[in-house]
Amino acid sequence: MNVRNLLLIALTFASGAVDATSYLGLGRVFTANMTGNFVLFGLGVARVQGLEVLRSGMAFVGYVAGVAVSARVLGRGGAKDVWAARVTVVLALETAMLGALTAGWLATGAAPVRPWLEVLIVCSGMAMGMQSSAAQRLAVPSVSTTYVTGTLTSAVTELALFGHPTSGWPLRACVVLSLGVGAGIEAVILLHVALLAPFLPLLVLAAITATAARRFPG
């Protein structure tokens, strides 16, 4: 498996960890999976639970802001590079946002309350919006690193049709699995050493960014 695909798998692992942190540590909200977040938003509205609606709304605002910032950095699609240098710039910005999330988490003793809770949700949402944009620019067919329903569908379809490994299903299967593994490991960290939880996705993103800068200098 080539370096780009390994980095995509690592990015998905990180987003699984971020979603675990946001759901278990930031008031049961998703910041990577906007589909799930909209479901939580709808449930909050239906049950007239203002704080749930607020948290889901802040996650959406952060995600949209992250996508918007990334769009300005990435510009319009051009040459189909394996890994454009601007993608690495966006991942560096994402790492910075995860750094801000980690700093806020530490400052609040792993138990953020309002208004810091909403601030950290926005930071997490922005980081995931940036990652989604970066992965989209890489344009790997049927592969996303933050929401993997389409990726799962493609992998299962290829398997059901006895797809050859060169069809891309092994990458898609690894992406789906890495999301669950990242979430599971992060959940264990949150249970036993909650203060250190945000360091897992932060360190993974820092390693990905450094690797991308070295292997794909532009």
C-alpha positions, 0 to 999 in steps of 0.5 A: 500500500502506498504512502498516500493511502496509509496517510488516508487510513491514519487520517480516518483513525484520527477522526474516529478518535476526535469523534469519540472525544467530542461525543464522550467528552464534549456533551455527546455531539459529533464533530466529524460526522455531520450526518450523525450531528444533524440527527442529534440536532433534530432530536434536540429540537424535537425534545426541546432540549436547548443545550443539545441543539446549541452544541450540535449547532456549534459543531456545524458552525465549526465544521462549516468554518473549517471547510470555508478556510480550507477552500480558500487555502486549497483554491479551485481544483487544478492538476491532479497531483497525488498529494498537493502541497496545499493539502499539507498546509490544510493539515497543518492548520488542522493540527493547530486546531487540534492543538487548541482543542488539547490546550482547552481540554487541559485548561479545563481539567478534562471537564469543560463547561460552558462557555468553554465547552462550546469553544472546544466543540467549535475547535473540533468541528473546524479541525474536522471540516479542514480534514474533510476538505483536504481528503476531498481534494485528494479525490481518491474514489469513494474514500472519505476520512470523516464520514465513511458510509459511502466508503463502506458501501463501495467496499462491500459492493466490490466484495459482493461482486468478487472485486479484485484487490486492485479495484480499491476495496482493501483501502476502503475496508481499511479506512472503515476499520480505522475509524472504529479502531480510532474511536475505540482506543480513544474511548479507552483513554477517556475512561482511564486517563481522560486528561490525555485523550486529545493528544492521540489525534493531535500526535497522529495529525502532527505525524501525518503532516510531517510525513506528507511534508517530507514525502510530497514537498510539492 
